[in-house]
Amino acid sequence: MIVDAVLVVGAVRHVNQTPPPVDIPVVRAGETPETPPSPSSTPEQPDFDFQPARAAAVSVANDDTLLYALRGACKGDNDNAGKVTVSTNGGASTVTVQTGLEEILAVSAVSRTELRIVGADDACDVQRLRSSDGGDTWETDPEDDLWYPDPTSTATVVSPEGRTKPGCTVTSLSQVGDTFARVSCADGVIRGTGDGKKWLKLGRLDNVRVASFTNFNAGVALAVYQGCAANAFTTRDSGRTWAPGGCISGEPAQAIAASDSGLVAIVDAQLYVSDDAGRKWRQP
């Protein structure tokens, strides 16, 4: 089973008010400073200009197989066209595989051998691909049930049943089982659906950038917080309240996921991992 978030130990709070100072470690490439990020000047939610081409997708299986990609764009210049990165040891070593796609919309690492992706070709036609050999070869899989963001609209996601509108500008999409999904919105709201027909507001996390959920209740996110552009948060009540964790230095915050052994995140096109529920982060 693939999981996308873990729970944090400690008090859970609403992050819609000015929080008290907390001792949050910061990690930068190659070092782990002990000083926390400086407090932000306001707890308000400023406008967030979401850019889909700078988004990313990441998935991690319980056998430490990682699958991730920068989204790119199906039209125009695209240095990351169809490049998908695979690791079988939690990111300690990686290989880049080609898929024939221009834009990567969703990824799923089922196991070391079984990988799934959804992407768009140079005509922006969506393709569902599956690999049974760790990414060496890919074949189309029209029956695949991965949800994915609509490449033509930030207000739409696509379920196995068709297009659906969560009611906001979607900055990240998290699939929970076959029919349930959660999204983070540019206005800080977390929304959820059981079938794609009706979306409900579950909660909010001010300045959230990306979020993912393991089940109906447990989730993890990256948000702008106390001067940090990619601070980890966790929830255990479907996003109604959030607890802050550690800061990853850099921006943009592009993706986050988890397995039984820890969290993984993509920030500024770099991979970071945490084995303590997101309090401390490092590059593998």
Secondary structure, 3 states (H helix, E strand, C coil): CCCCCCCCCCCCECCCCCCCCCCCCEEECCECCCCCCCCCCCCCCCCCCCCHHHCEEEEECCCCCEEEEECCCCCCCCCCCCEEEEECCCCCCCEEEECCCCEEEEEEECCCCCEEEEEECCCCCEEEEEECCCCCCCEECCCCCCCEECCCCCCCEEECCEEECCCCCEEEEEEECCCEEEEEECCCEEEEECCCCCEEEEEECCCEEEEEECCCCCEEEEEEECCEEEEEEEECCCCCCEEEEEEECCCCEEEEEEECCEEEEEECCEEEEECCCCCCCECC
